[in-house]
Amino acid sequence: MDVTNEAGSGPDALRLPSAAELLAATRHTSAEPATAAAPSTGAAADPDPDLLPCGRDPQAVLEHAAAGESDEHERSCPECQALLRDHSVLDQVTREWAELPVPVPDDLGARVMRLVRAELHTGRLLPLGEPDEQLTLTETAAARTLRAAVDAEPGVQARSCRIRPYENRTGAAVPGPVTVRLSVGVPYGEPIHALADRLRERVRRAASERLGLEVAKVDVDVVGLEPAAGAGEADR
């Protein structure tokens, strides 16, 4: 098969003919005289668009030819033979195109893995707004915002943040108050109960003002005690 290069010899200029062009060229070069119309037997019925003009099923014609079981009609009918020629051309072109070299970027593997990791770490989807608005926020994006709010508390380090969406009776996530669970490191010597209350308030305010999320509950897990900001610093 001839593949023309209209703009030069560079790979970017390579142009492959479309299937429509191949079919048109095949029919133009190998068309056979049309057969006489069959005698009319009454009112003309609308032709079935899924059948050939001769009334045969194209898929059946192809299957018969592949199995070597074509009948006399299929061997002599111009429409059936044109279908077989077109299919042969497309099959040959498909095989040739499949063998064409495809350039692979050197960093393809790394790019694919970045996309995979990003997809795997988006977390659940948190519905926002009204039930019919189809507006969602990924758990990862929401957690990043809430961790930043927690880190703004002096001496506190947010370790993790998980957000559970509101669920209806069937267990499907729907717009509503979410539940937040935080893991944090806090300064040694800080009254933990009072600090946890401040962190809950920061989370609720950030969720409402920045994300449009209502928070029903904030659980705080203290998983580490960090050194105080400065030796001798007065208790807050």
Residue pairs with C-beta under 8 A, 6 or more apart in sequence:
1 92
1 93
1 96
3 14
3 15
3 16
3 17
4 15
5 13
5 14
5 15
6 13
6 15
7 13
7 15
11 103
16 97
17 25
17 93
19 90
19 93
22 89
22 90
22 93
23 86
23 89
23 90
26 85
26 86
26 89
27 82
27 86
30 82
30 85
31 78
31 82
32 78
32 81
32 82
33 78
34 78
35 77
35 78
47 53
50 57
50 58
51 57
51 58
52 58
52 61
52 79
52 80
52 83
53 79
54 73
54 77
54 79
54 80
56 73
56 74
56 77
56 79
56 80
58 83
61 70
61 74
61 80
61 83
61 84
62 83
62 84
62 87
64 70
64 71
64 74
65 74
65 84
70 80
73 80
74 80
74 81
75 81
105 111
121 140
122 138
122 139
122 140
122 141
123 138
123 139
123 140
123 143
123 163
124 138
124 139
124 163
124 164
124 165
124 173
125 136
125 137
125 138
125 139
125 165
125 173
126 136
126 137
126 138
126 139
126 142
126 163
126 165
126 173
126 178
126 213
127 135
127 136
127 165
127 166
127 173
127 174
127 175
127 176
128 135
128 136
128 137
128 175
128 211
128 212
128 213
129 135
129 175
129 212
130 175
131 174
131 175
133 175
137 211
137 213
139 162
139 163
142 163
142 207
142 211
142 213
143 160
143 161
143 162
143 163
145 206
145 207
145 210
145 211
146 158
146 161
146 163
146 180
146 182
146 203
146 206
146 207
147 158
147 161
148 158
148 206
149 202
149 203
149 205
149 206
150 156
150 158
150 161
150 182
150 184
150 199
150 202
150 203
151 157
151 158
152 202
153 195
153 198
153 199
153 202
154 187
154 229
154 236
155 186
155 187
155 190
155 226
155 228
155 229
156 184
156 185
156 186
156 187
156 195
156 199
156 226
157 184
157 185
157 224
157 226
158 182
158 183
158 184
159 183
159 184
159 185
159 223
159 224
160 182
160 183
161 180
161 181
161 182
161 183
162 180
162 181
163 178
163 179
163 180
163 181
164 178
164 179
164 180
164 181
165 173
165 174
165 176
165 178
166 173
166 174
166 175
166 176
166 177
166 178
166 216
167 173
167 174
168 174
176 214
177 214
177 215
177 216
177 217
178 207
178 213
178 214
178 215
178 216
179 215
179 216
179 217
179 218
179 219
180 203
180 207
180 215
180 217
180 218
180 219
181 218
181 219
181 221
182 199
182 203
182 218
182 219
182 220
182 221
183 221
183 223
184 199
184 220
184 221
184 222
184 223
184 224
185 222
185 223
185 224
185 225
185 226
186 192
186 195
186 222
186 224
186 225
186 226
187 225
187 226
187 227
187 228
187 229
188 225
188 226
188 227
188 228
189 228
189 235
190 236
192 222
196 220
196 222
199 218
199 220
200 218
200 220
203 215
203 218
204 215
204 218
207 213
207 214
207 215
208 214
208 215
